[in-house]
Amino acid sequence: MAEAGNQCTGDLVIDSRVKIIGKNAFSFSKINTVTLPDSVTAIEASAFSYTTLAKVDLGKGVQT
């Protein structure tokens, strides 16, 4: 579980142990890009809302 995800900035690389990006996990953060590993199977509602996100690299495991 990411703590204080809204305080993240810059380019974010999610750890391969992560399976789900939770609801509002990174809302209001100042991340520019995010890289998701194949282990991530779901991205919940508003996980990246109100961010400066410009690019997302999805892993092969994302289903929802």
N, CA, C and O atoms as a CHARMM CRD file, in Angstrom:
* protein
*
  256
    1    1 MET  N      0.84600  -1.18200   0.00000 PROA 1      0.00000
    2    1 MET  CA     0.00000   0.00000   0.00000 PROA 1      0.00000
    3    1 MET  C      0.88800   1.24000   0.00000 PROA 1      0.00000
    4    1 MET  O      1.83000   1.33700   0.78700 PROA 1      0.00000
    5    2 ALA  N      0.59100   2.15700  -0.86000 PROA 2      0.00000
    6    2 ALA  CA     1.34300   3.41000  -0.90000 PROA 2      0.00000
    7    2 ALA  C      0.77800   4.35500   0.15200 PROA 2      0.00000
    8    2 ALA  O     -0.43000   4.58400   0.21900 PROA 2      0.00000
    9    3 GLU  N      1.63800   4.87900   0.94200 PROA 3      0.00000
   10    3 GLU  CA     1.24000   5.86400   1.94200 PROA 3      0.00000
   11    3 GLU  C      1.50200   7.25300   1.38500 PROA 3      0.00000
   12    3 GLU  O      2.54100   7.49400   0.77000 PROA 3      0.00000
   13    4 ALA  N      0.57500   8.15500   1.59500 PROA 4      0.00000
   14    4 ALA  CA     0.71600   9.54600   1.14900 PROA 4      0.00000
   15    4 ALA  C      1.02300   9.63400  -0.34000 PROA 4      0.00000
   16    4 ALA  O      1.89200  10.39800  -0.75900 PROA 4      0.00000
   17    5 GLY  N      0.29800   8.84200  -1.13900 PROA 5      0.00000
   18    5 GLY  CA     0.48900   8.84900  -2.58500 PROA 5      0.00000
   19    5 GLY  C      0.27900  10.21200  -3.20500 PROA 5      0.00000
   20    5 GLY  O      0.84200  10.51400  -4.25800 PROA 5      0.00000
   21    6 ASN  N     -0.52900  11.04000  -2.55800 PROA 6      0.00000
   22    6 ASN  CA    -0.77500  12.37500  -3.09000 PROA 6      0.00000
   23    6 ASN  C      0.44400  13.28500  -2.97500 PROA 6      0.00000
   24    6 ASN  O      0.44400  14.38500  -3.52800 PROA 6      0.00000
   25    7 GLN  N      1.46900  12.85000  -2.27500 PROA 7      0.00000
   26    7 GLN  CA     2.68300  13.65300  -2.13700 PROA 7      0.00000
   27    7 GLN  C      3.76200  13.24400  -3.13300 PROA 7      0.00000
   28    7 GLN  O      4.85100  13.81800  -3.13200 PROA 7      0.00000
   29    8 CYS  N      3.47400  12.26300  -3.98000 PROA 8      0.00000
   30    8 CYS  CA     4.44200  11.81800  -4.98000 PROA 8      0.00000
   31    8 CYS  C      4.62900  12.88300  -6.06000 PROA 8      0.00000
   32    8 CYS  O      3.68800  13.59200  -6.41700 PROA 8      0.00000
   33    9 THR  N      5.84500  12.98400  -6.57000 PROA 9      0.00000
   34    9 THR  CA     6.15000  13.93000  -7.64400 PROA 9      0.00000
   35    9 THR  C      7.05400  13.26700  -8.67300 PROA 9      0.00000
   36    9 THR  O      7.71300  12.26700  -8.38700 PROA 9      0.00000
   37   10 GLY  N      7.07600  13.83700  -9.87100 PROA 10     0.00000
   38   10 GLY  CA     7.99700  13.36800 -10.90700 PROA 10     0.00000
   39   10 GLY  C      7.53900  12.09600 -11.59700 PROA 10     0.00000
   40   10 GLY  O      6.35000  11.90700 -11.85400 PROA 10     0.00000
   41   11 ASP  N      8.49900  11.22400 -11.89500 PROA 11     0.00000
   42   11 ASP  CA     8.24300   9.97800 -12.60300 PROA 11     0.00000
   43   11 ASP  C      8.12800   8.84600 -11.59500 PROA 11     0.00000
   44   11 ASP  O      9.02500   8.63700 -10.77800 PROA 11     0.00000
   45   12 LEU  N      7.02300   8.11800 -11.65600 PROA 12     0.00000
   46   12 LEU  CA     6.71300   7.08400 -10.68100 PROA 12     0.00000
   47   12 LEU  C      6.82400   5.70400 -11.32000 PROA 12     0.00000
   48   12 LEU  O      6.23000   5.44800 -12.36700 PROA 12     0.00000
   49   13 VAL  N      7.58900   4.81600 -10.68400 PROA 13     0.00000
   50   13 VAL  CA     7.68600   3.42200 -11.11100 PROA 13     0.00000
   51   13 VAL  C      7.12000   2.58200  -9.97200 PROA 13     0.00000
   52   13 VAL  O      7.65600   2.57500  -8.86300 PROA 13     0.00000
   53   14 ILE  N      6.04300   1.88200 -10.25600 PROA 14     0.00000
   54   14 ILE  CA     5.36700   1.06900  -9.24400 PROA 14     0.00000
   55   14 ILE  C      6.14400  -0.22600  -9.02900 PROA 14     0.00000
   56   14 ILE  O      6.57700  -0.86800  -9.98600 PROA 14     0.00000
   57   15 ASP  N      6.31200  -0.59700  -7.78200 PROA 15     0.00000
   58   15 ASP  CA     7.02400  -1.81100  -7.39400 PROA 15     0.00000
   59   15 ASP  C      6.29800  -3.05500  -7.90400 PROA 15     0.00000
   60   15 ASP  O      5.06800  -3.07700  -7.95600 PROA 15     0.00000
   61   16 SER  N      7.03700  -4.06800  -8.27200 PROA 16     0.00000
   62   16 SER  CA     6.45600  -5.29100  -8.83700 PROA 16     0.00000
   63   16 SER  C      5.66100  -6.11600  -7.82000 PROA 16     0.00000
   64   16 SER  O      4.99700  -7.07700  -8.20600 PROA 16     0.00000
   65   17 ARG  N      5.71300  -5.77200  -6.55400 PROA 17     0.00000
   66   17 ARG  CA     4.90600  -6.46600  -5.54400 PROA 17     0.00000
   67   17 ARG  C      3.46600  -5.95600  -5.50900 PROA 17     0.00000
   68   17 ARG  O      2.60100  -6.58800  -4.90200 PROA 17     0.00000
   69   18 VAL  N      3.20400  -4.82700  -6.14900 PROA 18     0.00000
   70   18 VAL  CA     1.87600  -4.22200  -6.14200 PROA 18     0.00000
   71   18 VAL  C      0.96200  -4.96500  -7.11100 PROA 18     0.00000
   72   18 VAL  O      1.34200  -5.25700  -8.24500 PROA 18     0.00000
   73   19 LYS  N     -0.25000  -5.26700  -6.64500 PROA 19     0.00000
   74   19 LYS  CA    -1.24700  -5.97400  -7.45800 PROA 19     0.00000
   75   19 LYS  C     -2.38700  -5.05100  -7.90000 PROA 19     0.00000
   76   19 LYS  O     -2.90200  -5.17600  -9.01100 PROA 19     0.00000
   77   20 ILE  N     -2.77600  -4.12200  -7.01500 PROA 20     0.00000
   78   20 ILE  CA    -3.90600  -3.23200  -7.28200 PROA 20     0.00000
   79   20 ILE  C     -3.52400  -1.80400  -6.92200 PROA 20     0.00000
   80   20 ILE  O     -2.93200  -1.55300  -5.87300 PROA 20     0.00000
   81   21 ILE  N     -3.87000  -0.87300  -7.80500 PROA 21     0.00000
   82   21 ILE  CA    -3.72600   0.55000  -7.50200 PROA 21     0.00000
   83   21 ILE  C     -5.08800   0.96600  -6.96200 PROA 21     0.00000
   84   21 ILE  O     -6.07300   0.97500  -7.69900 PROA 21     0.00000
   85   22 GLY  N     -5.14600   1.30500  -5.69800 PROA 22     0.00000
   86   22 GLY  CA    -6.41000   1.57600  -5.02000 PROA 22     0.00000
   87   22 GLY  C     -7.07500   2.88300  -5.39600 PROA 22     0.00000
   88   22 GLY  O     -6.46700   3.77000  -5.99500 PROA 22     0.00000
   89   23 LYS  N     -8.33800   2.97300  -5.02900 PROA 23     0.00000
   90   23 LYS  CA    -9.15700   4.16000  -5.27200 PROA 23     0.00000
   91   23 LYS  C     -8.47500   5.39700  -4.69500 PROA 23     0.00000
   92   23 LYS  O     -8.08100   5.41400  -3.52900 PROA 23     0.00000
   93   24 ASN  N     -8.34200   6.42500  -5.52200 PROA 24     0.00000
   94   24 ASN  CA    -7.74000   7.71000  -5.13800 PROA 24     0.00000
   95   24 ASN  C     -6.28600   7.60600  -4.68700 PROA 24     0.00000
   96   24 ASN  O     -5.78800   8.52000  -4.02900 PROA 24     0.00000
   97   25 ALA  N     -5.60100   6.53200  -5.01800 PROA 25     0.00000
   98   25 ALA  CA    -4.23800   6.28000  -4.52700 PROA 25     0.00000
   99   25 ALA  C     -3.26700   7.43300  -4.76600 PROA 25     0.00000
  100   25 ALA  O     -2.48300   7.77700  -3.88100 PROA 25     0.00000
  101   26 PHE  N     -3.31200   8.02400  -5.94400 PROA 26     0.00000
  102   26 PHE  CA    -2.36800   9.08800  -6.26700 PROA 26     0.00000
  103   26 PHE  C     -3.07500  10.38800  -6.65700 PROA 26     0.00000
  104   26 PHE  O     -2.48100  11.25400  -7.30000 PROA 26     0.00000
  105   27 SER  N     -4.32800  10.51900  -6.27000 PROA 27     0.00000
  106   27 SER  CA    -5.08600  11.73700  -6.57600 PROA 27     0.00000
  107   27 SER  C     -4.38700  12.96100  -6.00500 PROA 27     0.00000
  108   27 SER  O     -3.86700  12.93900  -4.89000 PROA 27     0.00000
  109   28 PHE  N     -4.38700  14.00600  -6.77900 PROA 28     0.00000
  110   28 PHE  CA    -3.80600  15.29500  -6.40200 PROA 28     0.00000
  111   28 PHE  C     -2.27900  15.26500  -6.29500 PROA 28     0.00000
  112   28 PHE  O     -1.68600  16.18900  -5.74000 PROA 28     0.00000
  113   29 SER  N     -1.64300  14.22900  -6.81300 PROA 29     0.00000
  114   29 SER  CA    -0.17200  14.18900  -6.80100 PROA 29     0.00000
  115   29 SER  C      0.36800  14.99000  -7.98100 PROA 29     0.00000
  116   29 SER  O     -0.39000  15.43500  -8.84300 PROA 29     0.00000
  117   30 LYS  N      1.64600  15.16300  -8.00700 PROA 30     0.00000
  118   30 LYS  CA     2.29100  15.91100  -9.08100 PROA 30     0.00000
  119   30 LYS  C      3.21000  14.98300  -9.88900 PROA 30     0.00000
  120   30 LYS  O      4.34300  15.33200 -10.21800 PROA 30     0.00000
  121   31 ILE  N      2.68100  13.78800 -10.19800 PROA 31     0.00000
  122   31 ILE  CA     3.47000  12.85200 -10.99000 PROA 31     0.00000
  123   31 ILE  C      3.32200  13.16400 -12.47700 PROA 31     0.00000
  124   31 ILE  O      2.25100  13.56300 -12.93300 PROA 31     0.00000
  125   32 ASN  N      4.40900  12.97800 -13.22600 PROA 32     0.00000
  126   32 ASN  CA     4.41400  13.24700 -14.66200 PROA 32     0.00000
  127   32 ASN  C      4.16100  11.98500 -15.46900 PROA 32     0.00000
  128   32 ASN  O      3.39800  11.99700 -16.43500 PROA 32     0.00000
  129   33 THR  N      4.80600  10.89700 -15.06600 PROA 33     0.00000
  130   33 THR  CA     4.63800   9.61000 -15.73500 PROA 33     0.00000
  131   33 THR  C      4.50800   8.52100 -14.68800 PROA 33     0.00000
  132   33 THR  O      4.96700   8.66800 -13.55500 PROA 33     0.00000
  133   34 VAL  N      3.87200   7.41900 -15.08500 PROA 34     0.00000
  134   34 VAL  CA     3.78700   6.25900 -14.20800 PROA 34     0.00000
  135   34 VAL  C      4.04500   5.01100 -15.04200 PROA 34     0.00000
  136   34 VAL  O      3.54400   4.87400 -16.15800 PROA 34     0.00000
  137   35 THR  N      4.83700   4.10600 -14.47500 PROA 35     0.00000
  138   35 THR  CA     5.13400   2.82300 -15.10300 PROA 35     0.00000
  139   35 THR  C      4.59300   1.73000 -14.20300 PROA 35     0.00000
  140   35 THR  O      4.98000   1.61400 -13.04100 PROA 35     0.00000
  141   36 LEU  N      3.68300   0.92400 -14.76000 PROA 36     0.00000
  142   36 LEU  CA     3.06200  -0.16100 -14.00800 PROA 36     0.00000
  143   36 LEU  C      3.66500  -1.48900 -14.44000 PROA 36     0.00000
  144   36 LEU  O      3.76100  -1.76100 -15.63600 PROA 36     0.00000
  145   37 PRO  N      4.07000  -2.31700 -13.48900 PROA 37     0.00000
  146   37 PRO  CA     4.62200  -3.62400 -13.82800 PROA 37     0.00000
  147   37 PRO  C      3.51200  -4.60200 -14.22700 PROA 37     0.00000
  148   37 PRO  O      2.32900  -4.31200 -14.05000 PROA 37     0.00000
  149   38 ASP  N      3.89400  -5.73900 -14.75600 PROA 38     0.00000
  150   38 ASP  CA     2.92900  -6.76700 -15.15100 PROA 38     0.00000
  151   38 ASP  C      2.11800  -7.29100 -13.97800 PROA 38     0.00000
  152   38 ASP  O      1.04100  -7.85100 -14.18400 PROA 38     0.00000
  153   39 SER  N      2.60100  -7.12600 -12.76100 PROA 39     0.00000
  154   39 SER  CA     1.90100  -7.62300 -11.56600 PROA 39     0.00000
  155   39 SER  C      0.61600  -6.86900 -11.26500 PROA 39     0.00000
  156   39 SER  O     -0.26800  -7.41100 -10.60100 PROA 39     0.00000
  157   40 VAL  N      0.48800  -5.63800 -11.73100 PROA 40     0.00000
  158   40 VAL  CA    -0.71300  -4.84500 -11.46400 PROA 40     0.00000
  159   40 VAL  C     -1.84600  -5.35400 -12.34700 PROA 40     0.00000
  160   40 VAL  O     -1.73800  -5.35600 -13.57300 PROA 40     0.00000
  161   41 THR  N     -2.93800  -5.78700 -11.70500 PROA 41     0.00000
  162   41 THR  CA    -4.07500  -6.33300 -12.43700 PROA 41     0.00000
  163   41 THR  C     -5.27100  -5.38800 -12.47900 PROA 41     0.00000
  164   41 THR  O     -6.16200  -5.55200 -13.31300 PROA 41     0.00000
  165   42 ALA  N     -5.29600  -4.39500 -11.58100 PROA 42     0.00000
  166   42 ALA  CA    -6.44200  -3.48300 -11.54000 PROA 42     0.00000
  167   42 ALA  C     -6.02400  -2.08200 -11.10200 PROA 42     0.00000
  168   42 ALA  O     -5.13300  -1.89700 -10.27400 PROA 42     0.00000
  169   43 ILE  N     -6.70600  -1.11100 -11.69500 PROA 43     0.00000
  170   43 ILE  CA    -6.55200   0.29000 -11.30600 PROA 43     0.00000
  171   43 ILE  C     -7.94800   0.75300 -10.91900 PROA 43     0.00000
  172   43 ILE  O     -8.84100   0.82000 -11.76300 PROA 43     0.00000
  173   44 GLU  N     -8.13400   1.07000  -9.65400 PROA 44     0.00000
  174   44 GLU  CA    -9.46500   1.43600  -9.16400 PROA 44     0.00000
  175   44 GLU  C     -9.81300   2.88900  -9.49800 PROA 44     0.00000
  176   44 GLU  O     -8.95600   3.67000  -9.91200 PROA 44     0.00000
  177   45 ALA  N    -11.06800   3.22600  -9.31100 PROA 45     0.00000
  178   45 ALA  CA   -11.62400   4.53000  -9.67200 PROA 45     0.00000
  179   45 ALA  C    -10.80900   5.69400  -9.11600 PROA 45     0.00000
  180   45 ALA  O    -10.39700   5.69100  -7.95600 PROA 45     0.00000
  181   46 SER  N    -10.59400   6.66700  -9.95900 PROA 46     0.00000
  182   46 SER  CA    -9.94500   7.93400  -9.59300 PROA 46     0.00000
  183   46 SER  C     -8.54100   7.77100  -9.03300 PROA 46     0.00000
  184   46 SER  O     -8.06500   8.64200  -8.30500 PROA 46     0.00000
  185   47 ALA  N     -7.87800   6.68400  -9.35500 PROA 47     0.00000
  186   47 ALA  CA    -6.53900   6.43500  -8.82000 PROA 47     0.00000
  187   47 ALA  C     -5.55100   7.54400  -9.17500 PROA 47     0.00000
  188   47 ALA  O     -4.63400   7.83500  -8.40700 PROA 47     0.00000
  189   48 PHE  N     -5.74000   8.15600 -10.33400 PROA 48     0.00000
  190   48 PHE  CA    -4.82200   9.20900 -10.77900 PROA 48     0.00000
  191   48 PHE  C     -5.56000  10.50900 -11.10300 PROA 48     0.00000
  192   48 PHE  O     -5.11400  11.27700 -11.95500 PROA 48     0.00000
  193   49 SER  N     -6.67900  10.75800 -10.43200 PROA 49     0.00000
  194   49 SER  CA    -7.45000  11.97300 -10.71400 PROA 49     0.00000
  195   49 SER  C     -6.74700  13.21700 -10.18200 PROA 49     0.00000
  196   49 SER  O     -6.04800  13.17600  -9.16900 PROA 49     0.00000
  197   50 TYR  N     -6.95000  14.30200 -10.88200 PROA 50     0.00000
  198   50 TYR  CA    -6.40300  15.61300 -10.50500 PROA 50     0.00000
  199   50 TYR  C     -4.87700  15.57500 -10.36700 PROA 50     0.00000
  200   50 TYR  O     -4.31800  16.11400  -9.41100 PROA 50     0.00000
  201   51 THR  N     -4.22000  14.94000 -11.32100 PROA 51     0.00000
  202   51 THR  CA    -2.76000  14.88200 -11.32700 PROA 51     0.00000
  203   51 THR  C     -2.22000  15.63600 -12.53400 PROA 51     0.00000
  204   51 THR  O     -2.98400  16.12700 -13.36400 PROA 51     0.00000
  205   52 THR  N     -0.90600  15.72100 -12.62100 PROA 52     0.00000
  206   52 THR  CA    -0.24100  16.31100 -13.78000 PROA 52     0.00000
  207   52 THR  C      0.24600  15.20700 -14.71100 PROA 52     0.00000
  208   52 THR  O      1.15700  15.42400 -15.51000 PROA 52     0.00000
  209   53 LEU  N     -0.35400  14.02800 -14.61000 PROA 53     0.00000
  210   53 LEU  CA     0.05000  12.84400 -15.35200 PROA 53     0.00000
  211   53 LEU  C     -0.07400  13.04900 -16.85900 PROA 53     0.00000
  212   53 LEU  O     -1.13300  13.42400 -17.36200 PROA 53     0.00000
  213   54 ALA  N      1.02900  12.79600 -17.57400 PROA 54     0.00000
  214   54 ALA  CA     1.05600  12.96800 -19.02300 PROA 54     0.00000
  215   54 ALA  C      1.26200  11.65000 -19.76400 PROA 54     0.00000
  216   54 ALA  O      0.92300  11.54400 -20.94300 PROA 54     0.00000
  217   55 LYS  N      1.82300  10.63000 -19.07300 PROA 55     0.00000
  218   55 LYS  CA     2.12700   9.37200 -19.74800 PROA 55     0.00000
  219   55 LYS  C      1.99000   8.20700 -18.77700 PROA 55     0.00000
  220   55 LYS  O      2.41800   8.28700 -17.62600 PROA 55     0.00000
  221   56 VAL  N      1.37800   7.10900 -19.26600 PROA 56     0.00000
  222   56 VAL  CA     1.22900   5.89300 -18.47500 PROA 56     0.00000
  223   56 VAL  C      1.73900   4.71900 -19.29700 PROA 56     0.00000
  224   56 VAL  O      1.31700   4.52700 -20.43800 PROA 56     0.00000
  225   57 ASP  N      2.63700   3.93800 -18.72800 PROA 57     0.00000
  226   57 ASP  CA     3.10800   2.70100 -19.35100 PROA 57     0.00000
  227   57 ASP  C      2.44300   1.55700 -18.59400 PROA 57     0.00000
  228   57 ASP  O      2.79500   1.26600 -17.45100 PROA 57     0.00000
  229   58 LEU  N      1.47600   0.91200 -19.24800 PROA 58     0.00000
  230   58 LEU  CA     0.72900  -0.17400 -18.62300 PROA 58     0.00000
  231   58 LEU  C      1.46000  -1.48700 -18.75300 PROA 58     0.00000
  232   58 LEU  O      2.01400  -1.80000 -19.80700 PROA 58     0.00000
  233   59 GLY  N      1.46000  -2.25900 -17.67600 PROA 59     0.00000
  234   59 GLY  CA     1.99300  -3.60700 -17.72400 PROA 59     0.00000
  235   59 GLY  C      1.00900  -4.53000 -18.43000 PROA 59     0.00000
  236   59 GLY  O     -0.12700  -4.14200 -18.70100 PROA 59     0.00000
  237   60 LYS  N      1.43100  -5.71900 -18.72100 PROA 60     0.00000
  238   60 LYS  CA     0.59200  -6.68600 -19.44300 PROA 60     0.00000
  239   60 LYS  C     -0.49800  -7.28700 -18.57900 PROA 60     0.00000
  240   60 LYS  O     -1.40800  -7.92500 -19.10800 PROA 60     0.00000
  241   61 GLY  N     -0.44000  -7.10400 -17.26500 PROA 61     0.00000
  242   61 GLY  CA    -1.40600  -7.72100 -16.37000 PROA 61     0.00000
  243   61 GLY  C     -2.67600  -6.93000 -16.11500 PROA 61     0.00000
  244   61 GLY  O     -3.62600  -7.47200 -15.55000 PROA 61     0.00000
  245   62 VAL  N     -2.72300  -5.65900 -16.51500 PROA 62     0.00000
  246   62 VAL  CA    -3.87500  -4.81400 -16.20200 PROA 62     0.00000
  247   62 VAL  C     -5.12400  -5.33300 -16.93500 PROA 62     0.00000
  248   62 VAL  O     -5.14800  -5.45700 -18.15900 PROA 62     0.00000
  249   63 GLN  N     -6.15700  -5.63000 -16.13400 PROA 63     0.00000
  250   63 GLN  CA    -7.42100  -6.13400 -16.67000 PROA 63     0.00000
  251   63 GLN  C     -8.55600  -5.16200 -16.44400 PROA 63     0.00000
  252   63 GLN  O     -9.46800  -5.07000 -17.26600 PROA 63     0.00000
  253   64 THR  N     -8.51400  -4.42700 -15.32800 PROA 64     0.00000
  254   64 THR  CA    -9.57900  -3.45000 -15.03400 PROA 64     0.00000
  255   64 THR  C     -8.98600  -2.17000 -14.50000 PROA 64     0.00000
  256   64 THR  O     -9.71900  -1.23000 -14.19500 PROA 64     0.00000
